[in-house]
Amino acid sequence: MGPLAAWLVLVALQIALAFSATSDDDAVRDPDPLFSWELAVGGTIVYAIVVVLTFAIVKSYPMNVREALGLKRFNSRWVWIALGVAFSSLIVAAISEPFLHGGKEQGLAPGGWQPDRAGAFVANALVVILVGPFAEELFFRGLGVRVLRFLGPAVAIGGTAILFGLAHGILGALPPLVFFGAGLAWVRYRSDSVWPGFISHAAFNGAGIAIAIATF
């Protein structure tokens, strides 16, 4: 139960910090955070800590670390299934946005292109598309599904999906995030690999960046 307790503590901390950040009305925020070096550097540091702690927790298992986290080969069909999950989640997000305003609440959509801050935008895009998905897939689907697996697939998939959604601290975005998390957790559970989920997650976030660029 040690790995489970440690994982739950870290999840609770992420949720608390996420909601604290989104509810802090007194905080001075950059109106265009995707053009901020602070977001790119801070995000990279946080994700690096998550990855390090994930590997530290999973070492409690007697099996190989790669085996425990699902860093394994996979059948290519799971990539297409995972990409289908990403596409379906984008549809859920588009349908729910007019009612729940999750995207607006997130506050990442830039007001327009800022050529003098292009370097920061590229750095943030790389963090959002590659670094974040890798850290989150390792933590929620790699480690999360592993520590909850003994409770059965419903808990492992549903539990990680709900906690993944809450860890973003955006109530309006819960439906697409939970849907997305459940789909990727199911893929992880069935394929026994986190790589299809990572590819799908990167594509999902990449689509978000592409939409942001298209709205400049």
N, C-alpha and C positions, 0 to 999 in steps of 0.2 A: 504493500500500500504506500510505500515511501514515494515512488515516482508519481503516483496519482495525486497524493497530497501536495507535492512540490509543484506539479503542473497546475492544479487548481488554484494554488496560492498565486502563481504567476498570472493566470487568467484573470483572477479577481483584481490583481494590481493593474493589469492592462485596462480592464473595464473601468475601474475607478479613475485612472488617469485620463482615459479617453473622455468620459463624461465630465470630468472636472475641466478639461481643456475647452470643451464645446459649450459649457455652461458659464464660463468666466466672462461675464459682461464687461468687466473692468479691464480686461486684457487688451493691449494695443496690438492689433493684428495687421499684417501686410494685406492690403486689399487684393493683391495678386500673388499669393504664396508660391505659385509655380515658378515665379521669377525671382524667388528668394534663395540665396545661398544658404541662409540659416536653416531653411526647411530641408534642403538636400543634405547638408552636413549632419544636422540633428537626426534626421530620419535614418541615415546610414549608421550612425552610432547606436541608435536604439535597436535597429534590426540586427546589428552585429552582436549586441548583448543578448538578444533573443536567441540567436543561433548558438552562441557559446553556452548559454544556460540549457538549451535543448539538448546539446550533446552531453553536457554534464549530467543531466537527469537520466538520459537514456542509458548511460553507462551502468546504471543499477541493474539492468537486465542482463541475464547470463548469456544471451545470444549476442551475435556480432552486431555492432552499432549500425552498420548499413542495413542489416536484416531487420533490426528493430524499427528503424525510421522509414523503411521502404525505399531506400536508395538502391533500387534493383532494376534489372532489365524488365521490360514489359512488352506485351503484344501491341503492335501498332494500332490495332482497332480501338484500344482504350484512349488514344490521343483524340481520335475522331469523336468518340463518345463524350470525352471531357470538353472538347470544343463545342459540341452540341449543348452541353450544360451552360457554357459561357454565353452562347448565342441566346439560349432560352432565358437566361438571367438578365441579359440586356433588354429583352422584350418585357420581362416582369418589371424592370426598373423604369422603362419608358411608360408602361401602363400606370404604375403607381406614382410617378413623379408629379402629375397634375394634382393629385390628391394629398400626397404626403410630403412633397417638396424635399425629398432626401438629398438630391443633388445640390439644391440651393442651400440647404442646411450645412452641407459639407464645406461649402465656400471655396472650392478649388478652381472654379471656372474663372479664367482671367477676363479682364475687361477688354483686352486687345493686345496686339503684338507689340513687344517692347524690344527693339533690336539692340539697345544698349545693355539689355539683361539676358541676351540669348544664351550665353554660357550657363547661367543659372537654370534657365528653362531646360536645356539639354540634360544637365546634371539631375534635375528633378525628374525628368522623364525616365532616365535610366534607373533611378531609385524606385519610381513607381512601377515600372514595367518589369524590372529584373530583380532588384535587391529585395523589395517588399514581398513579392510573391514567393521568392525562395524561402525567406525567413518564416512567412506565415504558413506556407505549406508544410515546412519541417515541423513547426510548432503545433499547428492545429490538426493537420491530417497525418503527418508522420508520427509525432509523439502523442497527440491527443487521441487519435483512433487507437493507438497502441495501448495507452493506459486505461481506456474505457472498454477495450475489447472483451474483457472478461464478463462484462455485464450484458453482452449480446450486441448484435448489429444495430438494433433500433436505438439503443442508448449511445453507442459509439458514433453513429452517424448523426442522429438528431441532437445529441448533447453537444458535440463539437460544432454543429451548424449554428445552434442558438448562441453559444458562447462566442463563436467567431463573429456573428452579427453584432452582438453587444459590445465586443472589444473595439468596434469602430466608433462607438459613442454617438451614433446618429440614429435616433429612433425612427425618423422618416425613411431611412434606407434599410430598415430591418427586413422587410419582405424580400427584396432581391438578394440581400446579403445572406439571409438564412437559406433561401432557395439555392443560391450559388454554393454555400458551404455544405449543404446536404448533398448536393449532386457530386461535388468533388470528394466528399468523405465516402460516398458510396463507391465512386471509382477507385479510391484508395483501398477500400475494404475488399473489393472484388479483384482488383488487379494486383494488390499487395505492393504497389509502387506509388511513390509520390510524384514521379516525373510527369505522368500525364496531367495531373492536377496543376503542377507548376507551369506547364506549357499553356494550359487553358487559362490559368490565373494571369499569366503574362499577357495573353491575347485579350482577355477581358479588360485589364488595366490599359493596355495599349489602345484598345478601342475608345476608352474614355479620353485618353490624351488626343487621339485623332479627332474626336468630336469637339474637344476644346479648341484645337487648331482650326477646325472647320468653322467655328463660330467667331473667330477673330474679326 
